[in-house]
Every structure is written in structure tokens, then in C-alpha cells.
């Protein structure tokens, strides 16, 4: 039995642009920040929690208070919901729903989620995209501010939930920070990306990169090969 762990934005849901826009807008509305770098790879960890912390340290020379984090999270989620409604929902990456169903029904694999967003926003995106969330262990930015920490927690929760050890883990992601974190933890990696993003993953050492999940057989072959 192998564990297949998924990022959310850009990996299962077409929500990167919506997420970026909503996050930057919430920073402006809640804190008044207007000049914030959206080069997410420039932050120590590409997670909602770490980015907020580092932006506040840069702009205010202090950490955000728990109340400020709460207000920011609430406004961020509201903007995500409003933006998704304007776009008529969050779309699933092509083929992801079918592929997840196949994995969940397989006797050879178990599934977990581990993404850099907060749980409320991640769960909203999954539900809006009509992707499964019930009975799947997960960890998000509420649990740790680092990608590696989030992924490690999801791994432990999966072992507890499924009551078995997973020495082999395949992480599915779309960003260079995903493959870097996977390498640090000793996980195998499959990329979901195209064009420049795919080239960036290739330059980081990714071998198996798909634009989506439409090539189901090739995707499963890649998982089998890596594990």
C-alpha cells in the first residue's frame, strides 16, 4: 500500500490566480498593504501562514497578532468565495476527479492532502470543484508554516487514519517549492504543470510532469514506477 499525497492549488484545482488575487486584496483591506511581492518563491515557505508573517515583519516590523490573523483569514475566505461565484465556481484540474476516484477505490493506494493554504480555504476550493474531502486525512497551513512540516503532519495523520505505515510516499504538486519539500522528506514527486512551470519543475529534477490527469494510464504508470 502506497500513500499518494496532493497539493491543492494548481494541482487539483484551477485556483492559483483566484488565490493570489484574493490574498493580495485581503492584505490591502485588512492591513493597508499595497506593495507586496507576489513572487511566492521569494518567501521562506510558500504557505499562507509564513507569507502573512513575513509580510507583516517587512511592513510593520512585527508579527501579526492572533486577532489580525483571524480577521485576515475571514476576509481572505470571503474574497475567495465571492471570486469563485463570479467565476461560476472553482474548476477542478482536468481529469482530477476521475483519477482521485480511481485512487480511492484502489487496493494499492491511499490518499492524503497537504497544501500551503489554510484548511478553510483549501476545503472550500475542493468542495467548490466537487472533489472528495470526506474521509481523507490532510494537513494545511493551520498545522505548520513550512511545506515540509505540513507534508510530514499529513503523512503521520494518514498513518494514524489508515492504521498502517507508509514508507513510500508520492507527492503531487505544481510548484518548485513542492518538489524541493518532497526531496527534503525523501518523497517521490510527480508534477502537474505546463509551459514555463513545467520547465521549472524539470530543472528541479522532476521527471514525470503532466499538464493534467487526462492521461490516466500514464499517470498511474508513473506512480507505480516511482514506488
N, C-alpha and C positions, 0 to 999 in steps of 0.2 A: 504494500500500500504506500503510495506516494502523496505528498502534500503539494498542491498547486495553489500558490498564493498570488492574489491580484491587487494591483494598484487600481484606483478608480478613475480619476480624471484623465482623459486621453487614452485610457487603456480599456475600460469597459463602457464609459460614457463620453459622448462628444460634448464636453463641458469645460474644456480649458479656457476658451475665450470668455464664456459666461462667468466662470470662476474668477478670472483675472479682473474683469470689469467690475464685478460686484465687490471684490476685496479692496480694490483701489478706491472705489466710490465710498465704501464704508469707512476707510481710513480718513477720507476727506470729511465726511459728515460727522464722524464721532470725534476725531482729533484735530481736524482742520488741516491735515497734511495734504499738500498739493503736489509736491515734488518728491515722489517715491520711486525708486528704481523697480521696474518690473522685470529686470534680469534676475529671475529667481535663483539661477545657479550661482549668483554672486553672494548669496546668504550662506551662513554656516550650514544650515539644514533647510531643505526646501519643504517646510511644513508650515501650516498656518500659525502654530504657536511660536515657532522660532522666528518667523518673519515679523510677526507683530512685536515680539520682544526686541528684536534688533532695530526695527524702525523707530520704536519709542526711545531706545537708547541713543540712537543717532539724532533724532529730532528734539527729544525732551531731556536727554541726558539722565534718564531714569527708566526703570521697568514700568510697564502698565500695572495699575492696581487690579486686584481681582474684580472689583466692580466695573472698571473700564473694560476688562476682558469680556465680562458678561454682557455689557451693553454693546460692545463691538460684535460679538458673536450673534446676538439677537438681530442687529441691523444687517449684518452680512447675510444671514439666512433669509431675512425679509427681501433683500435685494435679489438674492438667488431665485427665490420663489417668483417674484414679480418679473424678473428677466426670463425665467423659464416659461411663464404664462404668455409673455409677449412673443416668445419664440415657439409657442404651442408645444411646450414640453421639452424635456431633456431627451435627446436621442441616444439610443444605445449604439455602440460601435457595431458596424455591420457583422452579423453572424455571432455576436457575443451571447445572445440569449440561447440560441440552439446549442452552442458549444458548452455553456455552463450547464444546461440540462443534461447533456451527454456526460459531462464530468461527474455531476451529482448522482447520476444513475449508474455510473461505472463501479465495479467492484475493485478496481485497481487504483482509484484516486479519491482523495478528499480535498475539499476546497476551503480556503480562508481568504479574508480580505485584509489588506494592510495598506492604507493610504495616508498621504500627508495632510489631508483636510481634517476638520473636526467631525466627530461622529454625526452630529445633527445634519450637517450639510451633505456628508457622504451618503447617509441613509436616504435623505431627500432625493438626491440625484439617482440613486439606484431604483428607488420606488417610482420616480417620475419616468425613468427609462424602462420600467416594467421588467426589471431584472431581480432575481431572487435575493432576499435578505434574511428570511427566517431560517433558523437552524444552521446558520453559517457563522462560525467564530470569526471575530475581527478585532483589530486594534487600529486606532486613529490618533490624531494629534492631541486628543484629550489625555492619552496614556503616556506619551513621551514626546519631547520636542525634536528628537532625531529620527531619521528614517530607519536607521539600524535598530534603534530601540523599539520603534513601532512594529517592525517586522519580527523582531525577536519575541515581543509580547504576543503577537498574533500566533507565532509558532507554538509557544507554550500553551496558549489558550486552546489551540487546535488539538494538541496532545491531550489536554485535560478533557476537552469536549468529546473527542472521538475515542478516548481511553486507549491510546496507543502512541508509540514513539514514531517520529518521522525523521530518520537520519538523512533522507533525501528530500530536498525542497526545491521546487522550481518557482521562481518569481517572475511574474509577467508585468512589464512596465513600459512606459513610453519615454522616460527622460533619462539623461545621463546620470542623474543622481540616483535613479533606480538601480541601474546596473552597478554603479560604484558601491552602493549599500549592499547589494546582493553578493558582490565579490567579498566584501569585508566579513560577511556572515558565512561564506562558503556555500551559498546557494547557486544553483544553475539559473540561467536567465534566458528569457525569450522576449524580444522587443515587439511592440505594436507601434509602428511608426512608418512614415513615408518621407520621401524627398530629403530635405536637409536634416530633419530629425532622425531619419533612418541612417544617414551618413554619420551623424554624431554618435549614434549607438554603435555603429560598425567600428568607428575609430576608437571607441572604448573597449572593443574586443567582442562585441556581440556577433554571433554567427547566424543565429536564426532570428530573422526580423520579418514580420508580416504587416501589411497595411491594415488588415482587419482579420476577421475569423472566417471569412468565406471559404477559404481552402481548408475545410475541416480535417480532411485526412492528412494533409501535410502538417497541420498544426499538431495533431496527435502523434504523428511520427516524430516530430521534433521533441515533444515531451518524453516519449519513450526513449529516444536516443540519449537525452540528457540525464535520464535517471537510470 
